[in-house]
């Protein structure tokens, strides 16, 4: 770890905590748009971890997770460097939109270009000013608009260091996820930076359980990496389960959805997950599970067109055990015992 870290022209020395504004562009009314960053450097060497939120501007749970992370007293004893970026897509965040003004998806435009579209330029700035300094990363997401996700980790679990981080995050479900072209995970992997993607909740909503699980997960990863002191009287790590495949159940017909199974529930092949009917309740069409698994995502808007994704099911070797651990995980988040992981 170098004695001086330079981000956005600002020098951050060991033992310093500083906020930086990364200049991105001006709006057409000549208003500056900047990416707000907080950098915390410990006095001792260690990993350089970025934690980012709102790459999709309407996915705001990550913003709250990082806001709470930055209030933790444990950061005063930090080893290494934390680069916290609560709002990457400042344009989308201010307009409550997933996209940037040019209607492009930031998470399909990495590593970006200095002279490309507005989205490409923002991606290039983030890669140059933030990612280039990092050794590890955690990117916080929710489901897209009108959908909700069970708290889960998506990562390339064939990489040992990434898998170590994923297991430390301690959500019960991990999804082995291939890289998408233009994604931040693809860009960081090309630089050998192990990165987790946390998914949980829905767009434009705070979900307290998801926020608590995300915050606990980030702190747990930081402890695993040696950036924070371990918890006293640490309990044994809980089992986490890897899904090597998942599939969407799509609406076979347009209509109004009645949900029969909820997120986190176990389903078997052939189970009815929901029923679509017309406004009179006469013409009915069942949505049926293709394979046994756990529902890790579902639509929240009951008005569907034919072909719309309705339920996301992940498959595991032991589905009943996964369901049991999901239930225990949610109970812990509801209890006072869960608070010990958030300190």
C-alpha positions as CSV (number, residue, x, y, z in Angstrom):
1,X,0.0,0.0,0.0
2,X,1.5,3.3,-1.1
3,X,2.0,6.1,1.4
4,X,-0.2,8.4,-0.8
5,X,-3.3,7.4,-2.7
6,X,-4.5,9.9,-5.3
7,X,-8.2,9.8,-6.4
8,X,-9.8,12.6,-8.3
9,X,-6.7,14.8,-7.7
10,X,-7.0,14.4,-3.9
11,X,-4.2,12.9,-1.9
12,X,-5.2,10.5,0.8
13,X,-2.5,9.5,3.2
14,X,-2.3,6.5,5.6
15,X,-4.5,7.1,8.6
16,X,-6.7,9.7,6.7
17,X,-10.4,9.7,6.0
18,X,-11.5,12.0,3.1
19,X,-14.4,12.6,0.8
20,X,-13.7,13.1,-2.9
21,X,-16.0,14.3,-5.7
22,X,-15.2,12.7,-9.1
23,X,-16.0,15.0,-11.9
24,X,-18.1,13.2,-14.5
25,X,-19.9,15.8,-16.7
26,X,-22.2,18.8,-16.7
27,X,-25.9,18.7,-17.4
28,X,-27.3,20.8,-20.1
29,X,-28.2,23.5,-17.5
30,X,-24.5,23.6,-16.7
31,X,-25.0,21.8,-13.3
32,X,-22.0,19.7,-12.3
33,X,-22.5,16.0,-11.8
34,X,-20.0,14.3,-9.5
35,X,-19.6,10.8,-8.1
36,X,-19.3,11.1,-4.3
37,X,-16.7,8.9,-2.7
38,X,-15.4,8.4,0.8
39,X,-11.9,6.9,1.3
40,X,-10.8,5.5,4.6
41,X,-7.2,4.5,4.9
42,X,-5.8,2.6,7.9
43,X,-2.3,3.2,9.3
44,X,-1.3,-0.4,8.5
45,X,-1.1,-2.0,5.1
46,X,-3.8,-4.3,3.9
47,X,-6.3,-4.9,1.1
48,X,-7.9,-2.1,-0.9
49,X,-11.6,-2.8,-1.0
50,X,-14.2,-0.9,-3.0
51,X,-17.9,-1.1,-2.0
52,X,-20.2,0.4,-4.6
53,X,-24.0,1.0,-4.8
54,X,-26.5,2.3,-7.3
55,X,-24.7,1.3,-10.5
56,X,-28.3,1.1,-11.6
57,X,-29.7,4.4,-10.3
58,X,-33.0,3.1,-9.0
59,X,-31.4,0.3,-6.9
60,X,-31.1,2.1,-3.6
61,X,-30.6,-0.6,-0.9
62,X,-26.9,-0.4,-1.6
63,X,-26.8,3.3,-0.9
64,X,-28.3,2.7,2.6
65,X,-25.9,-0.2,3.3
66,X,-22.9,1.9,2.5
67,X,-24.3,4.9,4.5
68,X,-24.6,2.6,7.6
69,X,-21.2,1.0,6.9
70,X,-19.5,4.4,7.1
71,X,-20.9,5.1,10.6
72,X,-19.3,2.0,12.1
73,X,-16.7,2.6,14.9
74,X,-14.8,-0.5,13.8
75,X,-13.5,1.5,10.8
76,X,-11.3,3.5,13.1
77,X,-9.1,0.4,13.5
78,X,-9.2,-0.4,9.7
79,X,-6.2,-2.2,8.2
80,X,-5.8,-1.4,4.5
81,X,-8.2,0.9,2.6
82,X,-11.9,1.2,2.1
83,X,-13.2,3.1,-1.0
84,X,-16.9,3.6,-0.5
85,X,-19.0,4.7,-3.5
86,X,-22.6,4.8,-2.4
87,X,-23.9,6.3,-5.7
88,X,-22.1,5.4,-8.9
89,X,-24.8,6.3,-11.4
90,X,-25.6,9.7,-10.0
91,X,-27.6,10.6,-13.1
92,X,-30.0,7.6,-12.7
93,X,-30.2,8.1,-8.9
94,X,-31.4,11.7,-9.2
95,X,-34.0,10.8,-11.8
96,X,-35.0,7.5,-10.0
97,X,-34.0,5.6,-13.2
98,X,-32.0,2.5,-13.9
99,X,-30.2,4.1,-16.8
100,X,-28.2,7.2,-17.7
101,X,-29.6,10.0,-19.8
102,X,-28.4,8.3,-23.0
103,X,-30.6,5.3,-22.1
104,X,-27.6,3.0,-21.7
105,X,-27.1,0.5,-18.9
106,X,-23.9,1.3,-17.0
107,X,-23.4,-2.3,-16.1
108,X,-23.1,-3.2,-19.7
109,X,-20.6,-0.5,-20.6
110,X,-17.5,-1.3,-18.6
111,X,-14.5,-0.7,-18.8
112,X,-15.8,2.3,-20.7
113,X,-14.1,4.8,-22.9
114,X,-12.7,8.3,-22.3
115,X,-14.2,9.6,-25.6
116,X,-17.3,7.4,-25.8
117,X,-20.9,7.9,-24.8
118,X,-21.8,9.6,-21.5
119,X,-22.3,6.1,-20.0
120,X,-18.9,4.9,-21.4
121,X,-17.2,8.0,-20.0
122,X,-18.7,7.4,-16.5
123,X,-17.6,3.8,-16.6
124,X,-14.1,4.8,-17.7
125,X,-13.8,7.4,-14.8
126,X,-14.9,4.8,-12.3
127,X,-12.4,2.2,-13.6
128,X,-9.5,4.7,-13.7
129,X,-10.1,6.6,-10.5
130,X,-11.4,3.8,-8.2
131,X,-11.0,0.2,-9.6
132,X,-7.4,0.7,-10.6
133,X,-6.4,1.1,-7.0
134,X,-8.3,-1.9,-5.6
135,X,-7.4,-5.5,-4.7
136,X,-11.0,-6.6,-3.9
137,X,-14.6,-5.4,-4.5
138,X,-18.2,-5.7,-3.5
139,X,-21.0,-4.3,-5.8
140,X,-24.4,-3.9,-4.3
141,X,-27.6,-4.4,-6.3
142,X,-31.3,-5.1,-6.0
143,X,-33.8,-6.6,-8.5
144,X,-35.0,-4.5,-11.4
145,X,-38.1,-2.5,-11.2
146,X,-41.3,-4.4,-10.2
147,X,-39.2,-7.4,-9.0
148,X,-37.8,-8.5,-5.7
149,X,-34.8,-10.8,-4.9
150,X,-33.9,-12.9,-2.0
151,X,-30.5,-11.8,-0.5
152,X,-27.9,-13.7,-2.5
153,X,-24.4,-13.5,-3.8
154,X,-23.6,-13.8,-7.5
155,X,-19.9,-14.5,-8.3
156,X,-17.4,-16.6,-10.2
157,X,-17.1,-19.2,-7.6
158,X,-14.5,-21.2,-9.5
159,X,-12.0,-18.5,-8.3
160,X,-10.7,-19.5,-4.8
161,X,-10.4,-15.9,-3.5
162,X,-13.8,-14.9,-4.8
163,X,-15.3,-18.0,-3.3
164,X,-13.6,-17.2,0.1
165,X,-15.2,-13.8,0.0
166,X,-18.6,-15.2,-1.0
167,X,-18.6,-17.7,1.8
168,X,-17.6,-15.0,4.3
169,X,-20.6,-12.8,3.2
170,X,-22.8,-15.4,4.9
171,X,-26.0,-15.2,3.0
172,X,-27.5,-18.7,2.6
173,X,-27.6,-18.7,-1.2
174,X,-24.7,-18.2,-3.6
175,X,-25.3,-18.3,-7.3
176,X,-22.4,-19.3,-9.6
177,X,-22.9,-16.6,-12.2
178,X,-21.1,-16.4,-15.5
179,X,-19.7,-12.9,-16.5
180,X,-21.8,-10.6,-18.7
181,X,-20.2,-8.6,-21.4
182,X,-19.6,-5.0,-20.3
183,X,-20.3,-5.8,-16.6
184,X,-18.3,-4.4,-13.8
185,X,-17.5,-8.0,-12.7
186,X,-16.1,-8.8,-16.1
187,X,-14.0,-5.6,-16.0
188,X,-12.6,-6.3,-12.5
189,X,-11.9,-10.0,-13.4
190,X,-9.8,-8.8,-16.3
191,X,-7.7,-6.9,-13.7
192,X,-7.6,-10.0,-11.3
193,X,-9.7,-8.2,-8.7
194,X,-12.1,-10.7,-7.0
195,X,-15.5,-9.1,-6.9
196,X,-18.8,-10.1,-5.4
197,X,-22.2,-9.0,-6.6
198,X,-24.8,-8.8,-3.8
199,X,-28.5,-8.9,-4.8
200,X,-31.4,-8.3,-2.5
201,X,-34.8,-6.5,-2.4
202,X,-36.4,-4.4,-5.1
203,X,-35.7,-1.1,-6.9
204,X,-36.8,2.3,-5.3
205,X,-37.5,0.7,-2.0
206,X,-35.6,0.2,1.3
207,X,-35.9,-3.3,2.7
208,X,-34.7,-3.5,6.2
209,X,-33.8,-7.2,6.2
210,X,-31.9,-6.9,3.0
211,X,-30.0,-3.8,4.2
212,X,-29.1,-5.6,7.5
213,X,-28.0,-8.7,5.6
214,X,-25.9,-6.7,3.2
215,X,-24.3,-4.6,5.9
216,X,-23.5,-7.7,7.9
217,X,-22.1,-9.4,4.8
218,X,-19.7,-6.5,3.9
219,X,-18.4,-6.3,7.5
220,X,-17.9,-10.1,7.5
221,X,-15.9,-10.0,4.3
222,X,-13.8,-7.2,5.7
223,X,-13.0,-9.3,8.7
224,X,-12.2,-12.3,6.5
225,X,-9.8,-10.2,4.6
226,X,-8.1,-9.0,7.8
227,X,-9.3,-5.4,7.4
228,X,-11.2,-5.4,10.6
229,X,-10.7,-7.1,14.0
230,X,-12.6,-10.4,14.3
231,X,-15.7,-10.6,16.4
232,X,-15.3,-11.7,20.0
233,X,-17.0,-15.1,20.8
234,X,-17.4,-15.7,17.1
235,X,-20.0,-18.3,16.3
236,X,-19.3,-21.1,13.8
237,X,-19.9,-20.1,10.2
238,X,-23.3,-21.0,8.8
239,X,-23.7,-23.3,5.8
240,X,-24.0,-21.5,2.5
241,X,-25.3,-23.2,-0.6
242,X,-24.1,-22.9,-4.2
243,X,-26.6,-22.9,-7.0
244,X,-25.0,-23.9,-10.3
245,X,-28.1,-23.2,-12.3
246,X,-31.3,-21.2,-12.2
247,X,-34.2,-20.6,-14.5
248,X,-37.1,-18.1,-14.9
249,X,-40.7,-19.1,-15.1
250,X,-42.4,-16.8,-17.6
251,X,-46.1,-16.0,-18.0
252,X,-47.7,-18.4,-20.6
253,X,-50.5,-15.9,-21.1
254,X,-51.3,-12.2,-20.4
255,X,-53.4,-11.4,-17.4
256,X,-53.4,-10.8,-13.6
257,X,-51.2,-12.9,-11.4
258,X,-52.2,-14.6,-8.2
259,X,-49.1,-15.7,-6.3
260,X,-49.1,-19.2,-4.7
261,X,-45.4,-19.4,-3.7
262,X,-43.2,-16.6,-2.2
263,X,-39.5,-15.8,-2.3
264,X,-37.4,-18.2,-0.2
265,X,-39.9,-21.1,-0.5
266,X,-38.9,-24.5,-1.8
267,X,-40.7,-25.7,-4.9
268,X,-40.7,-29.1,-6.7
269,X,-40.9,-29.8,-10.3
270,X,-44.6,-29.4,-11.3
271,X,-45.6,-27.2,-8.4
272,X,-47.9,-24.3,-9.2
273,X,-46.2,-21.0,-8.4
274,X,-49.0,-18.7,-9.5
275,X,-52.1,-18.5,-11.6
276,X,-52.8,-15.9,-14.3
277,X,-56.4,-15.1,-15.1
278,X,-58.5,-12.5,-16.9
279,X,-60.2,-9.7,-15.0
280,X,-63.3,-11.9,-14.7
281,X,-61.4,-14.8,-13.1
282,X,-62.5,-17.3,-15.7
283,X,-59.7,-18.0,-18.1
284,X,-56.9,-19.4,-15.9
285,X,-53.3,-20.3,-16.7
286,X,-50.9,-21.9,-14.2
287,X,-47.2,-21.1,-13.9
288,X,-45.4,-24.3,-13.1
289,X,-41.9,-25.0,-11.8
290,X,-39.7,-26.7,-14.4
291,X,-37.3,-28.1,-11.8
292,X,-37.1,-28.4,-8.0
293,X,-35.4,-25.5,-6.2
294,X,-35.7,-22.3,-4.2
295,X,-37.5,-19.1,-5.4
296,X,-34.8,-16.5,-5.3
297,X,-36.6,-13.8,-7.2
298,X,-40.2,-12.9,-8.2
299,X,-42.2,-10.2,-9.9
300,X,-44.0,-7.7,-7.6
301,X,-46.4,-6.2,-10.1
302,X,-49.3,-8.7,-10.7
303,X,-50.1,-7.3,-14.2
304,X,-48.3,-9.5,-16.7
305,X,-47.9,-9.8,-20.5
306,X,-47.2,-13.1,-22.1
307,X,-43.5,-13.9,-21.8
308,X,-42.9,-11.7,-18.8
309,X,-40.5,-13.2,-16.2
310,X,-42.5,-14.0,-13.0
311,X,-40.4,-16.4,-10.8
312,X,-36.7,-17.0,-10.6
313,X,-35.8,-20.5,-9.3
314,X,-32.3,-21.6,-8.3
315,X,-31.6,-25.3,-8.2
316,X,-29.6,-27.1,-5.4
317,X,-28.6,-30.7,-4.5
318,X,-30.5,-30.5,-1.2
319,X,-33.4,-28.1,-1.6
320,X,-35.1,-28.7,1.7
321,X,-31.9,-27.9,3.7
322,X,-31.5,-24.6,1.7
323,X,-35.1,-23.6,2.6
324,X,-34.4,-24.4,6.3
325,X,-31.3,-22.2,6.3
326,X,-33.1,-19.3,4.5
327,X,-35.8,-19.4,7.2
328,X,-33.2,-19.4,9.9
329,X,-31.4,-16.5,8.2
330,X,-34.5,-14.4,8.2
331,X,-35.3,-15.2,11.8
332,X,-31.8,-14.1,12.8
333,X,-32.3,-10.8,11.0
334,X,-35.5,-10.3,12.9
335,X,-33.9,-11.0,16.3
336,X,-31.6,-9.0,18.5
337,X,-28.9,-11.7,18.0
338,X,-28.4,-10.4,14.4
339,X,-27.3,-7.0,15.7
340,X,-23.9,-8.4,16.9
341,X,-22.8,-8.9,13.3
342,X,-23.5,-5.2,12.5
343,X,-21.0,-3.7,14.9
